[in-house]
């Protein structure tokens, strides 16, 4: 084959295949990046939701303990007042 007998149809077809392949590769990479980013965001949201649920449970538990402590403290104050009254009467 001489240098002047270039098959331009083959060259154009080959360049078209390379360009199309590059475009497909870029699109696939962009879609994959968005997929992984969305998956990471979903995992972060699940972790955040789990953390919020644990916070709510802890807050409820602390609130119950505070109410119990307040009730017991009121009871102790009442008993202390009655003991003070009894001591004053004894004096």
Phi, psi and omega in degrees: 000133181270157181301338182277347184260062179275136179276092184293330178296319179292321179295314180295318178297316179298317178294322178296319178295317179296316180295315179297318177298319178296317179297315179298317179298317179296316180297316179297318179295320179295316179296318179297318179297317179294323178297312181293324177295317179294320179295319178295320178296319178296318178296320177298319179294322178295318178296318179296318178297317178297318179297319178296318178297318178296321178297316180296318178296317179296318179297316178298317180297315179297319180298317177297318179295321178296318179296319178297315180297320179295319178297314180295321178296319177298318179296318179296319179298317179299314179296320179297319177299318180292324177293319178297317178299317179296320178294323178293322180292326180289325181294000000 
